[in-house]
Amino acid sequence: MKRIARGRHGLAIATVALSVMVSACASSSSSDDDATTEPAERGRYEFGLVGDQADGEPVSGGTLTFADYAEARSLNPTQTYATGSSGGDALAAVYDVLMRYNSETGEHDPWVAESLESNDAFTVWTLQLRDGVEFSDGTPLDADAVVASINYFMENRGSDTALLAPNVKSMKTTDASTVVFTMNSPWAQFPSMLAQGAGMILAPAAYAGAEFKPIGAGPFTLDSYAPAEEMVLKANPSYWKGAPHLDAVRFIWPLTDDAKLDALNDASADVAYLRNPVTVDTALEEDHVGELQLTSFGNIVSINNAEGRPGFDVRVRKAIALALDPAVDFQRAYEGKGLPGNELFPAESRWASDVEPLAIDEAEAKKLLDEAKADGYDGKISYMDGTDPTSRAESVATKALLERVGFKVDIDGVASIADQIQKIYVDRDFDLARGAASVSESDPFQRLQTNYSSTSLANALGYANPDMDAALVELQGAGTDEAVQTALDKVQTIWNETIPSVVVGANATFIAHQDDVHGLVSTSEQMMLLGEAWKSQ
C-alpha cells in the first residue's frame, strides 16, 4: 500500500535524556504498606480538545506567556530534545517543522513541506518543498538546505540520530525543491522523523561559524534569553504562513506543575504544560480549556539486564513485574490519580492490545525469586529515583512491594536529572531506575526501537532478544494501522515472556490555556505550533 502525505554514548545521552524525566513534582500522600487502595477511575479522560474553543476573527498584537515544562537552554536542535516536555515548543517556534502530526486523523500532514510520498515498499520517500519559503535571514529553505541541515543534525548527534543513521541510506536532491530519501529497509513511519528535531530545518548561516545562531523559518525569532527566568521570541514578519498575529511569545518555567497551574489561574501565564496526574485532574475539574494528550510508557521502572546485575536473570525480572502493583504505586505517589497499569498501551490508546499483560501475583513472584535465590542470588537490589516528594513516595511504595515478596531493596535517591542520566546511560550503574520512555500515539516504533532493540545505540538496559528485534523490524515496516497493531501485539507477548522493564502507567498531559487564547496547533511529541496563535481582547 502506498502512503501519501499531502496538505490535508554521547549519542545515547542525547537520544534518551527525556526518558528519565518523570511527571512534575507534587505533594504526595503516604500510608502504611497494608493500606487499601482505590482503583483509579478510568474513562474520565477524553483525549483531544477540552472545553469550548470556538474561534472568532483573529486579533493581532500582544504577548503569549507560556508556562512550559522545561527550559530550552539551547535553541540548537542537536542540543535540546524536540519534545513538549524538554523545550521543543521554543524550537518549533523558531524553526517550524517539515511535517505535522494530526491527532484527529492519526496521520502526518505536510507543514513546511508541500508533500511527502513513499513507494509501495516504504523504502524511498520523496519530499517536495513549498515554493518561496525563506529563513528569517532571507535565504531560501530549499532542498540543499534540507539535506545540509539533516546532515548537520546527525553529525552532531541530534536526538533521533540513533534511528536515522542506520536506516537512511542516502539523501539526494533532484532539483531545488525535491529531496529523495532512500532507506536501508522499509520504514513506514519515517514522516514522524520530519515532525521532530530532524525536521526543524536550520538556515546554513546558523551553523556556518564557530558560534551557533538560531536562524530558522519559523514564526518567531530569538529576542532575549535570561537563563532560568524567561525566553522571549519576537514575531518573524516574513513567516511563510503570513506574519504571526502575536507580537511575541514569552516562555517561563515555574518549578512545579502546581506552580504552572497557579500561574494560569492568576493570569500570569496564558498557556501551561501540565503532566502531574494530581495537577492535571485539578485543572480539568477547574474547567480549563486546552488539549489533553496521551503518552504510553509514561511511568516505568527500568531494569538493568546486563550480566552481573540481578536483572540479568529473567526470573528476577518477572518477579519484579509480578510484585509491582501500579494501583498501589499511583495511590502513594499521585493520590490514586492518573493512568496506572502494566499494559504497554492503556485502554485509552489507539494501540491498546488484546494481549493481556502479566497479572500481579505475589505468590508467583515469591516462587520465582526463591528459585533465583536457590541458584545463588542473594535477593539484594538497588532502586534509583529522585528525591522530590513524589519520587520519595514512589521509592517507599516500590521498596515495600518488592520486599513483600522477598527482595532486599536499597533506595538510591539522586536529586539531579543530569546525575540520573549519567548513572543510567553513561555509567550503566543501576539495578532499577524510575523514569519514562514516553511512547507517543503518533509513532510507537520510535521509542520502542530506541530503548529495546539490541542494535540500538541508545539501549541502556543491555536487553537483547531476537524475537523482540524481529517484532520491531515488522513494526518499522508496518504501513497500515492493522499491521502496526499486529506487530505491537507481538511486542506485548514477547514483553510478557522477557520483561525488559516494568510499565507502571501511562501519562495524560494537559496543555491548558486561557479562554482568550486561540489558534494553538498540536503536533507530535506533545509540542504546540504557535505561528497561528492569537489572543482575543
C-alpha positions as CSV (number, residue, x, y, z in Angstrom):
1,M,0.0,0.0,0.0
2,K,1.3,3.4,-0.9
3,R,1.2,6.0,1.8
4,I,0.9,9.6,0.6
5,A,1.1,12.6,2.9
6,R,-0.3,15.8,1.4
7,G,-1.6,19.1,2.6
8,R,-4.7,17.7,4.3
9,H,27.5,7.2,24.1
10,G,27.1,10.9,23.7
11,L,24.6,9.8,21.1
12,A,22.7,7.7,23.6
13,I,22.6,10.5,26.1
14,A,21.1,12.9,23.6
15,T,18.5,10.4,22.4
16,V,17.2,9.3,25.8
17,A,17.7,12.2,28.2
18,L,14.0,12.6,28.3
19,S,13.5,9.0,29.3
20,V,14.5,9.6,32.9
21,M,12.1,12.6,33.2
22,V,9.0,11.8,35.2
23,S,5.9,13.8,36.0
24,A,6.5,17.2,37.7
25,C,6.9,17.1,41.5
26,A,3.8,17.3,43.6
27,S,2.7,16.7,47.1
28,S,2.1,13.0,47.7
29,S,0.2,11.1,50.4
30,S,2.0,8.3,52.3
31,S,0.4,5.5,54.2
32,D,1.4,2.1,55.7
33,D,2.2,-0.8,53.5
34,D,-1.1,-2.6,54.0
35,A,-3.3,0.4,53.3
36,T,-6.1,-0.4,50.9
37,T,-6.0,1.3,47.5
38,E,-8.9,2.6,45.5
39,P,-8.6,1.9,41.8
40,A,-8.1,4.9,39.6
41,E,-11.2,6.0,37.8
42,R,-10.7,5.1,34.2
43,G,-12.6,6.6,31.3
44,R,-12.7,10.0,32.8
45,Y,-10.2,11.4,30.3
46,E,-11.4,12.4,26.9
47,F,-8.2,12.9,24.9
48,G,-8.1,15.7,22.4
49,L,-9.5,19.2,22.6
50,V,-11.0,20.1,26.0
51,G,-13.8,22.7,26.5
52,D,-15.4,25.2,24.3
53,Q,-12.7,26.6,22.0
54,A,-14.7,28.4,19.4
55,D,-12.5,30.8,17.4
56,G,-13.5,34.2,16.1
57,E,-11.8,36.7,13.9
58,P,-8.0,36.7,14.7
59,V,-6.8,39.8,16.6
60,S,-3.2,41.0,16.1
61,G,-0.9,42.1,18.9
62,G,0.0,41.0,22.4
63,T,2.5,38.6,24.0
64,L,1.6,35.0,24.8
65,T,3.2,33.8,28.1
66,F,3.8,30.0,28.1
67,A,4.5,28.3,31.4
68,D,6.5,25.5,29.8
69,Y,7.5,22.1,31.4
70,A,11.3,22.5,30.8
71,E,13.7,25.2,29.7
72,A,15.3,25.1,26.3
73,R,18.8,26.1,27.4
74,S,19.9,26.0,23.8
75,L,17.9,26.7,20.6
76,N,20.2,24.2,18.8
77,P,18.1,21.2,17.9
78,T,21.1,18.9,18.3
79,Q,21.4,20.0,22.0
80,T,17.7,20.4,23.0
81,Y,15.4,17.4,22.6
82,A,12.4,18.4,20.4
83,T,9.6,17.4,22.6
84,G,7.0,19.3,24.5
85,S,8.4,18.4,27.9
86,S,12.0,19.4,27.1
87,G,11.8,22.8,25.3
88,G,10.6,21.7,21.9
89,D,7.9,24.3,21.8
90,A,10.5,27.1,21.6
91,L,12.4,25.1,18.9
92,A,9.3,24.7,16.8
93,A,8.5,28.4,17.2
94,V,12.0,29.3,15.7
95,Y,12.4,26.6,13.1
96,D,8.9,25.2,12.4
97,V,8.7,21.5,11.1
98,L,8.5,19.9,7.7
99,M,5.7,17.6,8.8
100,R,3.0,17.9,11.5
101,Y,1.2,15.1,13.3
102,N,-2.6,15.4,13.1
103,S,-4.0,13.8,16.2
104,E,-7.5,13.9,14.7
105,T,-6.6,11.8,11.7
106,G,-3.6,9.9,13.1
107,E,-1.6,10.9,10.1
108,H,1.5,13.1,9.5
109,D,0.5,16.1,7.3
110,P,2.9,18.3,5.4
111,W,3.6,21.6,7.1
112,V,6.6,23.4,5.7
113,A,6.8,20.6,3.2
114,E,4.4,20.5,0.3
115,S,4.1,16.7,0.2
116,L,5.9,13.6,1.3
117,E,5.3,10.4,-0.7
118,S,6.6,6.9,-0.5
119,N,7.0,4.0,-2.9
120,D,4.9,0.8,-2.2
121,A,7.7,-0.7,-0.1
122,F,8.3,2.3,2.1
123,T,12.0,2.2,1.1
124,V,12.0,5.5,-0.9
125,W,10.4,8.7,0.4
126,T,10.2,11.9,-1.8
127,L,9.9,15.2,-0.1
128,Q,8.6,18.2,-2.1
129,L,9.1,21.6,-0.6
130,R,6.8,24.6,-0.8
131,D,7.9,27.4,-3.2
132,G,9.1,30.7,-1.7
133,V,9.7,29.6,1.9
134,E,12.6,31.6,3.4
135,F,14.6,31.6,6.6
136,S,14.4,34.6,8.8
137,D,17.7,35.8,7.3
138,G,16.2,35.9,3.8
139,T,17.9,32.9,2.4
140,P,15.8,30.1,0.8
141,L,14.6,27.0,2.5
142,D,15.4,24.7,-0.5
143,A,16.4,21.1,-1.0
144,D,20.1,21.8,-0.4
145,A,19.3,23.5,2.9
146,V,17.2,20.5,4.0
147,V,20.0,17.9,3.2
148,A,22.7,20.1,4.8
149,S,20.6,20.7,7.9
150,I,19.7,17.0,8.5
151,N,23.4,16.0,7.9
152,Y,24.4,18.6,10.5
153,F,21.8,17.2,12.8
154,M,23.1,13.7,12.5
155,E,26.8,14.7,12.5
156,N,26.2,16.5,15.8
157,R,24.2,13.6,17.2
158,G,20.8,15.1,17.4
159,S,18.2,13.2,19.4
160,D,17.0,10.8,16.6
161,T,20.3,10.0,15.1
162,A,20.2,6.5,16.6
163,L,17.3,5.8,14.3
164,L,18.2,8.0,11.3
165,A,21.9,7.0,10.9
166,P,21.4,3.2,10.5
167,N,18.2,3.5,8.5
168,V,18.7,6.3,6.0
169,K,20.9,5.0,3.2
170,S,21.1,8.3,1.3
171,M,19.6,11.8,0.9
172,K,19.7,13.3,-2.6
173,T,18.4,16.5,-4.2
174,T,16.8,16.1,-7.6
175,D,16.0,19.8,-8.0
176,A,15.8,22.9,-5.8
177,S,12.6,21.8,-4.1
178,T,12.9,17.9,-4.0
179,V,14.8,15.6,-1.7
180,V,14.7,11.8,-2.1
181,F,15.4,9.7,1.0
182,T,16.4,6.1,0.3
183,M,16.2,3.7,3.2
184,N,18.1,0.5,4.1
185,S,14.9,-1.2,5.0
186,P,11.1,-0.4,4.9
187,W,10.2,2.5,7.2
188,A,6.5,3.3,7.1
189,Q,6.6,5.9,9.8
190,F,9.6,7.9,8.5
191,P,7.4,11.0,8.3
192,S,7.5,11.2,12.1
193,M,11.2,12.0,11.9
194,L,10.5,15.1,9.9
195,A,7.9,16.3,12.5
196,Q,10.6,16.4,15.2
197,G,14.2,17.6,15.6
198,A,15.5,16.5,12.2
199,G,12.5,18.2,10.5
200,M,13.4,21.5,12.1
201,I,15.5,22.9,9.3
202,L,18.3,25.3,10.1
203,A,19.5,28.1,7.8
204,P,23.0,27.4,6.6
205,A,24.2,30.5,8.4
206,A,23.0,29.0,11.7
207,Y,26.0,26.6,11.9
208,A,28.4,28.2,9.4
209,G,30.5,29.9,12.1
210,A,32.2,28.9,15.3
211,E,29.1,30.0,17.3
212,F,25.7,28.6,16.6
213,K,23.0,31.1,15.7
214,P,19.2,30.2,15.9
215,I,18.1,31.0,12.4
216,G,15.1,29.1,11.1
217,A,11.9,29.6,9.0
218,G,9.6,29.5,12.0
219,P,7.1,32.2,13.0
220,F,9.4,33.7,15.7
221,T,13.0,34.7,16.2
222,L,15.0,35.0,19.4
223,D,14.7,38.4,21.1
224,S,16.2,37.7,24.5
225,Y,17.0,34.9,26.9
226,A,17.6,35.1,30.7
227,P,18.5,31.6,31.9
228,A,16.1,30.2,34.5
229,E,14.0,33.3,34.1
230,E,12.5,33.7,30.7
231,M,13.0,33.4,26.9
232,V,11.3,35.9,24.6
233,L,10.7,35.2,20.9
234,K,9.6,38.0,18.6
235,A,7.4,37.7,15.6
236,N,9.0,36.9,12.2
237,P,7.2,39.2,9.7
238,S,8.4,37.1,6.8
239,Y,6.9,33.8,8.1
240,W,5.8,31.6,5.2
241,K,2.2,31.3,6.5
242,G,2.0,35.1,7.0
243,A,3.1,37.4,9.7
244,P,2.1,36.0,13.2
245,H,-0.8,37.6,15.0
246,L,1.2,37.7,18.2
247,D,3.9,40.3,18.7
248,A,5.9,37.8,20.9
249,V,5.9,34.6,22.8
250,R,7.4,34.5,26.3
251,F,8.5,31.2,27.9
252,I,8.7,30.8,31.6
253,W,9.5,27.7,33.7
254,P,7.7,27.5,37.1
255,L,9.3,24.7,39.1
256,T,6.3,22.5,39.7
257,D,3.1,21.7,37.9
258,D,1.1,23.3,40.8
259,A,3.1,26.5,40.2
260,K,2.3,26.4,36.5
261,L,-1.4,26.0,37.3
262,D,-1.3,28.8,39.8
263,A,0.2,31.0,37.0
264,L,-2.7,30.1,34.7
265,N,-5.2,30.8,37.5
266,D,-3.7,34.2,38.4
267,A,-3.4,35.1,34.6
268,S,0.4,35.5,34.8
269,A,0.5,32.7,32.2
270,D,-1.6,32.2,29.1
271,V,-0.6,28.5,28.5
272,A,0.6,25.9,30.9
273,Y,2.1,22.5,30.2
274,L,0.9,20.0,32.9
275,R,1.9,16.4,33.4
276,N,1.5,15.6,37.1
277,P,-1.7,13.5,37.4
278,V,-2.9,15.3,40.5
279,T,-2.5,18.7,38.9
280,V,-3.9,17.6,35.6
281,D,-7.1,16.4,37.4
282,T,-7.3,19.7,39.3
283,A,-7.0,21.7,36.1
284,L,-9.7,19.6,34.4
285,E,-12.0,20.0,37.5
286,E,-11.5,23.8,37.3
287,D,-12.8,23.6,33.7
288,H,-9.7,24.9,32.0
289,V,-9.7,24.6,28.2
290,G,-6.8,23.1,26.2
291,E,-5.7,19.8,24.8
292,L,-5.3,16.5,26.6
293,Q,-2.7,14.1,25.1
294,L,-1.8,10.5,25.9
295,T,1.6,9.1,26.2
296,S,2.2,5.4,26.9
297,F,5.2,4.2,28.9
298,G,4.7,7.4,30.9
299,N,5.9,5.8,34.1
300,I,8.2,2.8,34.1
301,V,10.8,1.0,36.2
302,S,13.8,0.3,34.0
303,I,15.7,-2.9,34.7
304,N,19.4,-3.3,34.1
305,N,19.5,-6.6,32.1
306,A,23.3,-6.7,31.9
307,E,25.3,-9.7,33.1
308,G,26.3,-9.3,36.7
309,R,23.2,-7.4,37.6
310,P,20.2,-9.0,39.3
311,G,18.0,-8.3,36.2
312,F,20.2,-10.5,34.1
313,D,18.1,-13.4,35.4
314,V,14.7,-13.3,33.7
315,R,13.2,-14.9,36.8
316,V,14.2,-11.9,38.8
317,R,12.8,-9.5,36.2
318,K,9.5,-11.5,36.2
319,A,9.4,-11.4,40.0
320,I,9.7,-7.7,39.9
321,A,6.9,-7.3,37.4
322,L,4.6,-9.6,39.3
323,A,5.2,-7.7,42.5
324,L,5.0,-4.1,41.4
325,D,1.3,-3.2,41.6
326,P,0.6,0.0,39.6
327,A,-2.5,0.8,41.7
328,V,-0.5,0.9,44.9
329,D,2.2,2.9,43.3
330,F,-0.1,5.6,41.9
331,Q,-2.1,5.7,45.2
332,R,1.1,6.5,47.1
333,A,2.6,9.0,44.6
334,Y,-0.5,10.5,43.0
335,E,-3.4,10.1,45.3
336,G,-4.7,7.4,43.0
337,K,-5.0,9.9,40.1
338,G,-3.6,9.3,36.6
339,L,-3.4,6.1,34.4
340,P,-1.9,3.3,36.4
341,G,-1.5,-0.1,34.6
342,N,1.2,-2.5,33.5
343,E,-0.1,-2.9,29.9
344,L,2.3,-1.4,27.3
345,F,-0.6,0.6,25.8
346,P,-3.5,1.5,28.0
347,A,-7.2,1.0,27.1
348,E,-7.3,4.7,26.2
349,S,-4.6,4.3,23.5
350,R,-5.3,3.7,19.8
351,W,-2.8,0.9,20.1
352,A,-4.3,-0.9,23.1
353,S,-3.8,-4.7,22.7
354,D,-6.0,-7.7,23.3
355,V,-2.9,-9.4,24.7
356,E,-3.1,-9.1,28.4
357,P,0.0,-8.1,30.4
358,L,1.2,-10.3,33.3
359,A,-1.2,-10.2,36.2
360,I,0.1,-9.0,39.6
361,D,0.8,-12.3,41.5
362,E,2.8,-12.1,44.8
363,A,2.8,-15.9,45.2
364,E,4.3,-16.4,41.8
365,A,6.8,-13.6,42.4
366,K,8.0,-15.3,45.6
367,K,8.3,-18.6,43.8
368,L,10.5,-17.2,41.0
369,L,12.6,-15.2,43.5
370,D,13.1,-18.3,45.6
371,E,14.3,-20.2,42.5
372,A,16.8,-17.5,41.8
373,K,18.0,-17.5,45.4
374,A,18.4,-21.3,45.3
375,D,20.9,-20.7,42.4
376,G,22.9,-18.2,44.4
377,Y,21.2,-14.8,44.1
378,D,21.2,-13.0,47.5
379,G,18.0,-11.1,46.9
380,K,19.6,-7.6,47.1
381,I,18.7,-5.0,44.6
382,S,19.0,-1.2,44.4
383,Y,16.3,1.2,43.2
384,M,17.1,4.7,41.9
385,D,14.6,7.6,41.9
386,G,14.6,11.3,42.5
387,T,14.4,13.0,45.9
388,D,11.3,15.2,45.5
389,P,8.2,14.3,47.4
390,T,6.6,12.3,44.5
391,S,9.8,10.3,43.9
392,R,10.2,9.6,47.6
393,A,6.6,8.2,47.7
394,E,7.3,6.1,44.7
395,S,10.5,4.8,46.3
396,V,8.7,3.8,49.5
397,A,6.0,2.0,47.6
398,T,8.5,0.2,45.4
399,K,10.6,-0.9,48.3
400,A,7.5,-2.2,50.2
401,L,6.1,-4.1,47.3
402,L,9.4,-5.8,46.4
403,E,10.3,-6.6,50.0
404,R,6.9,-8.2,50.5
405,V,8.0,-10.9,48.1
406,G,11.5,-11.4,49.4
407,F,13.8,-8.7,47.9
408,K,16.1,-6.6,49.9
409,V,15.9,-3.1,48.5
410,D,18.4,-0.3,48.8
411,I,17.0,3.1,47.7
412,D,19.4,5.3,45.8
413,G,18.0,8.8,45.8
414,V,19.5,11.0,43.1
415,A,18.3,14.6,43.1
416,S,19.7,15.8,39.8
417,I,18.2,14.5,36.5
418,A,21.7,15.1,35.0
419,D,23.2,12.7,37.6
420,Q,20.4,10.1,36.9
421,I,21.2,10.3,33.1
422,Q,24.9,9.8,33.9
423,K,24.3,6.8,36.1
424,I,21.8,5.1,33.7
425,Y,23.0,6.0,30.2
426,V,26.8,6.6,30.6
427,D,27.9,4.5,33.6
428,R,25.1,2.0,33.4
429,D,25.4,1.8,37.2
430,F,21.9,0.9,38.4
431,D,19.7,-2.1,39.0
432,L,16.3,-0.5,38.9
433,A,15.5,3.1,37.9
434,R,12.3,5.1,37.7
435,G,11.7,7.0,34.5
436,A,9.6,7.2,31.4
437,A,10.1,6.0,27.8
438,S,7.2,8.3,26.6
439,V,6.0,6.3,23.6
440,S,3.7,8.5,21.5
441,E,0.5,7.7,19.8
442,S,1.9,9.1,16.6
443,D,4.8,6.7,16.2
444,P,5.2,3.8,18.7
445,F,8.2,2.4,16.7
446,Q,10.5,5.3,17.5
447,R,10.9,4.9,21.3
448,L,10.4,1.1,21.3
449,Q,13.2,0.7,18.8
450,T,15.4,3.2,20.6
451,N,15.1,1.6,24.0
452,Y,14.6,-2.1,23.4
453,S,16.3,-3.1,20.2
454,S,19.6,-5.0,20.7
455,T,21.0,-2.9,17.8
456,S,20.1,0.5,19.2
457,L,23.0,2.7,20.3
458,A,20.7,4.1,22.9
459,N,19.7,0.8,24.6
460,A,20.9,1.4,28.1
461,L,19.3,-1.7,29.6
462,G,21.5,-4.4,28.0
463,Y,18.3,-6.1,26.9
464,A,18.7,-8.2,23.8
465,N,16.1,-10.6,22.4
466,P,16.0,-11.8,18.7
467,D,12.2,-12.2,18.8
468,M,11.8,-8.6,20.0
469,D,14.2,-7.4,17.3
470,A,12.1,-9.2,14.7
471,A,8.9,-7.7,16.0
472,L,10.4,-4.2,15.9
473,V,11.5,-4.7,12.3
474,E,8.0,-5.8,11.5
475,L,6.7,-2.7,13.3
476,Q,9.1,-0.4,11.3
477,G,7.7,-1.6,8.0
478,A,4.0,-1.7,9.1
479,G,2.2,0.6,6.7
480,T,-1.4,0.2,8.0
481,D,-2.9,0.5,11.4
482,E,-3.8,-3.2,11.3
483,A,-0.2,-4.1,10.6
484,V,1.0,-1.8,13.4
485,Q,-1.4,-3.5,15.8
486,T,-0.3,-7.0,14.8
487,A,3.3,-6.0,15.4
488,L,2.5,-4.4,18.8
489,D,0.6,-7.5,19.9
490,K,3.8,-9.5,19.3
491,V,5.8,-6.9,21.3
492,Q,3.4,-7.3,24.2
493,T,3.6,-11.1,24.0
494,I,7.4,-11.1,24.0
495,W,7.4,-8.5,26.7
496,N,5.4,-10.8,29.0
497,E,7.9,-13.5,28.4
498,T,11.1,-11.5,28.8
499,I,10.2,-8.4,30.9
500,P,12.8,-5.8,29.6
501,S,11.4,-3.3,32.1
502,V,8.2,-2.8,34.1
503,V,5.5,-0.4,32.9
504,V,3.7,1.2,35.8
505,G,1.4,3.5,34.0
506,A,0.6,5.9,31.1
507,N,0.6,9.7,31.2
508,A,-2.0,12.2,30.4
509,T,-0.5,15.6,29.5
510,F,-2.7,18.7,29.6
511,I,-1.7,21.8,27.6
512,A,-4.2,24.1,29.3
513,H,-4.7,27.8,28.3
514,Q,-6.8,30.8,29.0
515,D,-10.2,31.2,27.3
516,D,-8.9,34.2,25.3
517,V,-6.1,32.1,23.6
518,H,-6.8,30.7,20.1
519,G,-5.0,29.1,17.2
520,L,-2.7,26.7,19.0
521,V,-1.9,23.8,16.7
522,S,-0.7,20.5,18.3
523,T,1.8,18.2,16.7
524,S,3.9,15.1,17.6
525,E,5.7,14.7,20.9
526,Q,3.3,17.0,22.7
527,M,4.6,20.1,21.0
528,M,2.5,23.1,20.1
529,L,2.9,25.2,16.9
530,L,2.4,28.8,17.7
531,G,2.5,30.6,14.4
532,E,-1.3,31.0,14.1
533,A,-1.9,31.7,17.8
534,W,-3.7,34.8,18.9
535,K,-5.4,36.4,21.9
536,S,-8.8,37.9,21.8
537,Q,-9.3,41.3,23.5
